[in-house]
Amino acid sequence: MAGLLVALEAIDEVVVIIRGSEDTATARDALMERFSLSRIQTDHILDMPLKRLTALEVRRLEEEQAELESAIAGHTQLLDSEKRQRTLVLAELGEAVEQFGRERRTEIVHADDLPVFEAVGGGRRRGRRALRGHLSTSGHVGRLPAEGAKRATPGRHDVLVAQV
């Protein structure tokens, strides 16, 4: 940004240097030496279209440079002050709480506080037979007769645990 403003202030000299150069590399070297610019700044000057030479565009570039310098100063102050960093983090956390915060919907209880349920008899009673319990990666729990052959059925292909 500063390189463009330097070039715009001395635009006549920049044009003379560019027109008097054999090629882009020579023009780049001459501009870098004359105005103490970096290669990137010089490349931006050489790539600059003529429409950027208008007074309105110059003012816009000056305003943009002032904004960038102000932002750099603010960021430098932030980096230099631990108190400002903490204040900023707290403010951002507060915004996150406002946006995403809500009461917890599940209750966390200790295992000793859980109720104990007794087995409930009911329905038709079949003869006692061994069953195989299944737990799948998709969260399904099921049971099958233990003596049956293992078979792949829809929903049973992702079994994690099978216990008799």
C-alpha positions as CSV (number, residue, x, y, z in Angstrom):
1,M,0.0,0.0,0.0
2,A,2.8,2.4,0.9
3,G,4.6,1.6,-2.3
4,L,1.5,2.5,-4.4
5,L,1.2,5.8,-2.6
6,V,4.9,6.6,-3.1
7,A,4.5,5.8,-6.8
8,L,1.4,8.0,-7.1
9,E,3.2,10.9,-5.4
10,A,6.0,10.7,-8.0
11,I,3.9,9.4,-10.9
12,D,5.7,11.4,-13.5
13,E,9.1,10.0,-12.5
14,V,7.7,6.5,-12.3
15,V,6.3,6.8,-15.8
16,V,9.7,8.1,-17.1
17,I,11.5,5.2,-15.5
18,I,9.1,2.6,-16.9
19,R,9.0,4.1,-20.4
20,G,12.8,4.4,-20.5
21,S,13.4,0.7,-19.4
22,E,14.0,-2.0,-22.0
23,D,11.9,-4.6,-20.1
24,T,10.0,-5.2,-16.9
25,A,13.0,-6.5,-15.0
26,T,15.0,-3.3,-15.7
27,A,12.0,-1.1,-14.7
28,R,11.5,-3.1,-11.5
29,D,15.2,-2.8,-10.6
30,A,15.2,1.0,-11.3
31,L,12.1,1.6,-9.3
32,M,13.4,-0.5,-6.4
33,E,16.6,1.5,-6.3
34,R,15.1,4.9,-6.8
35,F,12.3,4.7,-4.3
36,S,13.7,2.0,-1.9
37,L,10.8,-0.3,-2.6
38,S,10.5,-4.1,-2.1
39,R,10.1,-6.4,-5.0
40,I,6.4,-7.0,-4.1
41,Q,5.7,-3.2,-3.9
42,T,7.4,-2.7,-7.3
43,D,5.5,-5.5,-8.9
44,H,2.2,-3.9,-7.6
45,I,3.3,-0.6,-9.2
46,L,4.1,-2.3,-12.5
47,D,0.8,-4.2,-12.4
48,M,-1.2,-1.1,-11.5
49,P,-3.8,-0.1,-14.2
50,L,-3.9,3.5,-15.3
51,K,-7.4,4.0,-13.9
52,R,-5.8,3.9,-10.4
53,L,-4.2,7.2,-11.1
54,T,-7.4,9.2,-10.7
55,A,-7.7,11.6,-7.7
56,L,-10.6,9.6,-6.3
57,E,-8.6,6.4,-6.4
58,V,-5.6,8.1,-4.7
59,R,-7.9,9.2,-1.9
60,R,-9.3,5.7,-1.6
61,L,-5.8,4.3,-1.4
62,E,-4.9,6.9,1.3
63,E,-8.0,6.0,3.3
64,E,-7.2,2.3,3.0
65,Q,-3.7,2.8,4.1
66,A,-4.9,4.8,7.1
67,E,-7.3,2.0,8.0
68,L,-4.6,-0.6,7.7
69,E,-2.2,1.4,9.9
70,S,-4.9,1.9,12.5
71,A,-5.6,-1.9,12.5
72,I,-1.9,-2.7,12.8
73,A,-1.6,-0.3,15.7
74,G,-4.6,-1.8,17.4
75,H,-3.2,-5.4,17.0
76,T,0.2,-4.3,18.2
77,Q,-1.4,-2.8,21.4
78,L,-3.3,-6.0,21.8
79,L,-0.2,-8.2,21.5
80,D,1.7,-5.9,24.0
81,S,-1.0,-6.0,26.7
82,E,-2.0,-9.2,28.4
83,K,-4.9,-7.4,30.1
84,R,-6.4,-6.5,26.7
85,Q,-5.9,-10.0,25.5
86,R,-7.8,-11.4,28.5
87,T,-10.6,-8.8,28.0
88,L,-10.9,-9.7,24.3
89,V,-11.1,-13.4,25.1
90,L,-13.7,-12.9,27.8
91,A,-15.8,-10.7,25.4
92,E,-15.6,-13.4,22.7
93,L,-16.5,-16.1,25.2
94,G,-19.5,-14.0,26.3
95,E,-20.7,-13.8,22.7
96,A,-20.3,-17.6,22.3
97,V,-22.4,-18.1,25.5
98,E,-25.1,-15.8,24.2
99,Q,-25.1,-17.5,20.9
100,F,-24.8,-21.2,22.0
101,G,-25.4,-21.3,25.7
102,R,-28.5,-23.0,27.2
103,E,-29.3,-25.0,30.2
104,R,-28.0,-28.6,30.3
105,R,-30.8,-30.9,29.3
106,T,-29.4,-34.1,30.8
107,E,-28.7,-34.6,34.4
108,I,-25.4,-36.1,35.5
109,V,-25.8,-38.4,38.5
110,H,-23.4,-40.7,40.4
111,A,-23.9,-44.4,39.8
112,D,-24.8,-44.9,43.5
113,D,-27.8,-42.5,43.0
114,L,-29.3,-44.4,40.1
115,P,-32.6,-46.3,40.9
116,V,-32.4,-50.1,40.9
117,F,-35.2,-51.9,39.1
118,E,-36.4,-55.4,39.8
119,A,-37.0,-57.8,37.0
120,V,-40.6,-57.8,36.0
121,G,-42.3,-61.0,35.0
122,G,-45.1,-60.8,32.5
123,G,-46.4,-61.8,29.2
124,R,-46.0,-65.3,28.0
125,R,-43.2,-67.3,29.5
126,R,-41.3,-69.5,27.1
127,G,-39.0,-72.1,28.2
128,R,-35.6,-70.8,29.5
129,R,-33.2,-70.8,26.6
130,A,-29.8,-69.1,26.1
131,L,-29.8,-65.8,24.2
132,R,-27.0,-63.9,22.5
133,G,-27.1,-60.1,23.1
134,H,-25.7,-57.8,20.4
135,L,-24.5,-54.2,20.5
136,S,-23.8,-52.5,17.1
137,T,-21.8,-49.5,16.1
138,S,-25.0,-47.8,15.2
139,G,-26.3,-48.1,18.8
140,H,-28.7,-50.9,18.2
141,V,-29.2,-53.5,20.9
142,G,-30.8,-56.8,20.2
143,R,-31.0,-60.5,21.0
144,L,-31.0,-63.8,19.1
145,P,-31.1,-67.4,20.2
146,A,-27.6,-68.5,21.2
147,E,-27.8,-71.8,19.4
148,G,-28.6,-70.4,16.1
149,A,-26.0,-69.9,13.4
150,K,-24.5,-66.4,13.0
151,R,-26.0,-64.9,9.9
152,A,-25.5,-61.5,8.3
153,T,-28.9,-59.8,8.2
154,P,-29.7,-56.2,7.6
155,G,-28.8,-54.3,10.8
156,R,-26.5,-57.0,12.1
157,H,-23.5,-56.3,9.9
158,D,-22.0,-53.8,12.4
159,V,-22.1,-55.8,15.6
160,L,-19.5,-54.8,18.1
161,V,-20.2,-57.2,20.9
162,A,-22.1,-60.5,21.0
163,Q,-22.3,-62.2,24.4
164,V,-24.2,-65.3,25.5
